[in-house]
Amino acid sequence: MIVNPILEKLTHILSNQYTEAELILKAEMAQKIIDLKQQKNALILGHNYMEPALFHTVPDFTGDSLELSRKAAETDKDIIVFCGVEFMAETAKILSPEKTVLVPSSKAGCSLAESITAADVRQLKKQFPGVPVVTYINTYADVKAETDICCTSGNAVQVVESLNSDTVIFLPDEYLAGNVARETGKHIIFPSKNKATDNDVDVQLIGWHGRCEVHDQFTVDDIEHVRATYPDAKVLAHPECKPEVVAAADFSGSTSAIINYIRNNKLARYLLLTECAMGDNIHAENPNHEMLRMCHVRCPYMNQIQLKDTYNSLLYNQYEIVIPEDIRQRAYQAVNRMLQVG
């Protein structure tokens, strides 16, 4: 009997998530992708929010968006297929301008990235001249190009403190900004467009009203309801959750930090407050930890990227990321400054 190693792996870790027929079809498609990427000297990156059958088969690297882009830049591959959303693939292009970068969906958007434009950043710089601008990595390239330095959810506090500035503009996630303000002790305001506020004298952190539509759904009530039934459960929240949710959680960190926390701690059970496909992926790798299912919150953009979409993207070189060189260079400076901080 010929054993299909991909099907064997998927059956072992995902038989509770897919039917046998689905697993067979997904294993066949995964093998086609693996064969094609070898033919085309391509690299496949899988963000932690990818659906499990894709996440556990075809990526050469899995992880956070910036981490993946940095790894891709170190390879000699001609093509990068980024199984994630558009701003993530843009970061890969910023760091690897000589490579062809593809994203498997024509509508790989992001509610947070789309909450702010380059023109918005220019307007804020006019309102607050000379104030350094920190931009979350979850933004488009033209926004990064207008800012001084980028940050991730894991190093946001470190980046803000590295500026040694009394006042900082922090964009665009209002919840991440609120969590940074809480950790640094800074007073935060959200100014109206085209005008300053009465509290300008006390401005320490200037935020923006942008949110991730997934993380916006989690509440303190969710945590309290789970703890009422499972008082021993550890609550793990992404920093894009509301500040009061993060404050009520036992641990908060980037997707990679959350994964490492689960791997390195003996948890009887845990509640994960982030995109739920990541929960599926973590549970497949850590079946001995009980993951509590509060709800099923999927990013509608990440959910568009399946194995077939990845195959078509690579087969037809479709949905290529193109960034004007002047924008790419300025965005690179903002990303590189962050990398120098750590």
C-alpha positions in Angstrom: 0.0 0.0 0.0 1.4 3.4 -1.0 1.3 5.9 1.8 0.7 9.6 1.0 2.7 11.4 3.7 0.7 14.6 3.3 -2.6 12.8 3.7 -1.2 10.8 6.6 -0.2 14.1 8.4 -3.5 15.8 7.7 -5.4 12.8 8.9 -3.4 12.6 12.1 -3.8 16.3 13.1 -7.0 17.5 11.4 -9.4 14.5 11.2 -11.6 16.4 13.7 -11.9 19.4 11.4 -12.4 17.9 7.9 -14.1 14.9 6.5 -12.1 12.0 5.0 -13.0 13.1 1.5 -12.0 16.7 2.1 -8.6 15.6 3.5 -8.0 13.5 0.4 -8.7 16.4 -1.9 -6.7 18.8 0.1 -3.7 16.5 0.3 -3.8 16.1 -3.5 -3.9 19.9 -4.0 -1.1 20.4 -1.5 1.1 18.0 -3.4 0.4 19.9 -6.7 1.4 23.1 -5.0 4.6 21.6 -3.6 5.6 20.2 -7.1 4.8 23.5 -8.7 6.8 25.6 -6.3 9.8 23.4 -6.9 9.5 23.9 -10.7 9.2 27.7 -10.4 11.9 28.2 -7.7 9.2 29.7 -5.4 8.8 30.1 -1.7 5.4 29.9 0.1 4.8 31.9 3.3 1.9 31.0 5.6 0.6 33.5 8.1 -0.7 32.1 11.4 -4.2 32.9 10.4 -4.3 30.6 7.4 -6.8 27.7 7.3 -5.3 24.5 8.8 -5.1 22.3 5.7 -3.0 25.0 4.0 -1.0 26.1 7.1 0.2 22.5 7.8 1.2 21.5 4.3 2.6 23.9 1.7 4.4 26.8 3.5 8.1 26.8 3.7 7.8 29.2 6.7 4.9 30.0 9.0 4.6 32.8 11.5 4.0 36.5 11.9 3.9 38.7 8.9 7.2 40.6 9.5 9.0 37.4 10.6 7.9 35.7 7.3 9.1 38.7 5.1 12.5 38.7 6.8 12.9 35.0 6.3 11.9 35.3 2.6 14.4 38.0 2.0 17.2 35.7 3.1 16.4 33.0 0.5 17.4 32.7 -3.2 13.9 32.0 -4.4 12.6 34.0 -7.4 9.0 34.0 -6.4 7.3 34.6 -3.0 3.7 33.5 -2.6 2.5 35.2 0.6 -0.6 33.4 2.1 -1.8 36.3 4.0 -3.3 39.7 3.2 -2.1 42.4 0.9 -0.2 44.6 3.4 1.8 41.5 4.5 2.8 40.7 0.9 3.7 44.4 0.5 6.2 44.1 3.4 7.8 41.1 1.7 8.2 43.2 -1.5 9.6 46.1 0.5 12.3 43.8 1.8 12.8 41.8 -1.4 12.3 44.2 -4.3 14.1 41.9 -6.7 11.7 39.0 -6.2 8.2 38.5 -7.7 5.7 38.7 -4.8 2.2 37.2 -5.2 -0.8 37.2 -2.9 -3.4 34.4 -3.6 -6.5 36.7 -3.4 -7.5 39.7 -5.4 -9.4 41.0 -2.4 -6.9 40.3 0.4 -7.8 43.5 2.3 -7.7 44.4 6.0 -10.1 46.6 7.9 -7.3 48.0 10.0 -4.9 48.8 7.1 -7.8 50.4 5.2 -8.6 52.7 8.1 -5.9 55.2 7.2 -4.3 56.7 4.1 -1.1 58.4 3.3 -3.0 61.7 3.1 -4.3 61.1 6.6 -0.7 60.8 7.9 0.4 63.9 6.1 -2.5 65.8 7.6 -1.6 64.6 11.1 2.0 65.7 10.6 0.7 69.2 9.6 -1.4 69.3 12.8 1.5 68.2 15.0 4.7 69.4 13.3 7.9 67.7 14.3 6.2 64.9 16.3 7.6 61.5 15.3 5.2 59.1 13.7 5.1 55.4 14.6 3.2 53.2 12.2 2.0 49.7 13.0 3.3 47.1 10.4 -0.3 46.3 9.6 -0.5 49.2 7.1 -0.1 49.7 3.4 3.3 50.7 1.9 2.3 54.3 1.1 1.3 54.9 4.7 4.6 53.4 5.9 6.4 55.7 3.5 5.0 58.8 5.3 6.1 57.7 8.7 9.3 57.7 10.7 9.4 54.2 12.1 7.3 51.0 12.0 6.5 48.7 14.9 4.9 45.3 15.5 2.4 44.3 18.1 5.3 42.7 20.0 7.8 45.6 20.0 5.4 48.6 19.9 6.3 49.8 23.5 10.0 49.4 22.8 9.8 51.4 19.6 7.8 54.2 21.2 10.3 54.4 24.1 13.3 54.3 21.7 12.2 57.7 20.3 12.8 59.5 23.6 10.1 62.0 22.6 7.5 63.6 24.9 4.9 63.2 22.2 4.4 60.4 19.6 1.9 59.9 16.9 0.9 56.2 16.9 -1.1 54.8 13.9 -3.6 53.4 13.1 -4.8 50.8 15.7 -6.6 52.6 18.5 -6.6 49.6 20.7 -2.9 48.8 20.3 -2.3 52.5 20.9 -4.4 52.3 24.1 -2.4 49.3 25.2 0.9 51.1 24.5 -0.4 54.1 26.5 -1.3 51.8 29.4 2.1 50.2 29.5 4.1 53.4 29.1 1.9 55.6 31.3 1.3 58.1 28.5 -1.9 60.1 28.1 -3.6 59.4 24.8 -5.8 61.6 22.6 -7.6 61.0 19.3 -7.7 64.4 17.6 -10.4 65.5 15.2 -9.4 65.9 11.6 -8.0 69.3 10.6 -8.0 70.7 14.2 -6.2 70.1 17.4 -7.9 69.4 20.7 -8.2 71.5 23.9 -5.8 69.0 25.6 -2.9 69.6 23.4 -0.8 70.8 26.3 -1.1 67.3 27.8 -0.6 65.3 24.5 1.8 62.4 24.9 0.4 59.8 22.5 -1.7 60.8 19.5 -3.9 57.9 18.2 -6.1 57.1 15.3 -9.5 55.4 15.1 -8.6 52.2 13.3 -9.6 48.7 14.4 -9.2 45.1 13.4 -12.8 43.9 12.8 -11.9 40.5 14.3 -10.2 41.6 17.5 -12.9 44.3 18.0 -15.4 41.6 18.7 -13.9 40.3 22.0 -15.1 41.8 25.3 -14.4 41.6 29.0 -17.8 39.9 29.4 -16.5 37.0 27.2 -13.6 36.5 29.6 -15.7 36.7 32.7 -18.2 34.2 31.3 -15.5 31.7 30.6 -13.8 32.2 34.0 -17.1 31.6 35.8 -17.2 28.1 34.3 -13.5 27.4 34.0 -11.6 29.4 36.7 -8.3 27.7 35.9 -8.4 28.7 32.2 -5.6 31.0 31.0 -6.9 33.9 28.8 -4.5 34.8 25.9 -5.3 38.0 24.0 -3.8 39.7 21.0 -2.8 43.4 21.6 -5.2 44.5 18.9 -8.0 43.7 21.4 -9.5 46.5 23.5 -7.3 47.7 26.3 -9.7 46.5 29.0 -9.7 43.1 27.4 -5.9 42.9 27.4 -5.8 44.1 31.0 -8.2 41.3 32.0 -6.3 38.6 30.1 -3.5 36.5 31.7 -1.2 37.1 28.7 -1.1 39.3 25.7 1.3 39.1 22.8 1.8 38.8 19.0 0.6 35.6 17.3 4.1 34.1 17.6 4.4 35.1 21.2 1.0 33.5 22.0 2.1 30.3 20.2 5.3 30.2 22.2 3.5 30.8 25.4 1.2 27.8 24.8 4.2 25.6 23.8 6.3 26.6 26.8 3.6 26.4 29.5 1.7 23.5 30.9 -1.9 24.8 30.5 -4.9 22.8 31.7 -7.0 24.8 29.3 -6.9 28.2 27.6 -9.1 30.7 25.8 -7.6 32.3 22.7 -8.8 35.9 21.8 -7.6 36.2 18.3 -8.5 35.0 14.8 -9.9 31.5 15.2 -8.1 29.7 12.3 -5.0 30.3 14.4 -6.7 28.5 17.2 -7.3 25.5 14.9 -3.6 25.5 13.9 -2.4 25.7 17.5 -4.7 23.0 18.7 -3.6 20.7 15.9 0.0 21.0 17.2 -0.9 21.0 20.9 -3.7 18.5 21.3 -2.9 17.9 24.9 -3.9 21.4 25.9 -7.7 22.0 26.1 -8.6 25.0 24.0 -12.0 26.6 24.9 -14.2 27.5 22.0 -16.0 30.7 22.9 -17.0 31.6 19.3 -15.9 31.2 15.7 -14.4 34.5 14.5 -12.7 34.3 11.1 -11.1 37.2 9.2 -13.1 37.4 6.0 -10.0 38.3 4.1 -7.7 35.6 5.4 -10.6 33.1 4.8 -10.5 33.8 1.1 -7.1 32.1 0.7 -7.4 28.4 0.4 -5.1 25.8 -1.2 -6.7 26.1 -4.7 -6.2 29.9 -4.6 -2.5 29.4 -3.7 -2.1 27.0 -6.6 -3.7 29.3 -9.1 -1.6 32.3 -7.9 1.6 30.4 -8.4 0.5 28.8 -11.7 -0.6 32.0 -13.3 1.6 34.5 -11.4 -1.5 36.3 -10.5 -2.1 39.1 -8.0 1.4 40.4 -8.1 2.4 43.1 -5.6 3.8 46.2 -7.3 5.1 49.2 -5.3 6.5 52.4 -6.9 10.2 52.5 -6.1 10.1 55.8 -4.4 7.4 54.6 -2.0 9.1 51.3 -1.5 12.4 53.0 -0.5 10.8 55.3 2.0 8.7 52.5 3.5 11.9 50.4 3.7 13.5 53.2 5.8 10.6 53.1 8.3 10.8 49.2 8.5 14.6 49.2 8.7 14.6 51.8 11.6 12.4 49.4 13.5 14.7 46.5 12.9 17.6 48.5 14.3 15.6 49.0 17.5 15.0 45.2 17.7 
